[in-house]
């Protein structure tokens, strides 16, 4: 039977293990940040398409003109929140990048 343990000269040190854990944590944060970034971009694109569709509906008389101000205000507030969220996400990515460069 072979033993699955590494010889003490080949065993990973605690420093290597902490570096691996740190890298794994940073990679996971990058993955989450990319997902958030893509989701925010998708929401902004879909809101833009909704605005274009509503303009077309108004042009063809499908919806009343009085619904424009509330709907546009709600849409722009939602986009504003998404952009602020995206800014925080980018700041977090910048911090992670700086930490990664400092550690290496």
Buried (B, 14 or more C-beta within 10 A) or exposed (E): EEEEEEEEEEEEEEEEEEBEEEEEEBEEBBEEBEEBBEBBEEBBEEBEEEBEEBEEEBEEEEEEEEEEEEEEEEBEEEBEEBEEBBEEBEEBBEEBEEEBEEEE
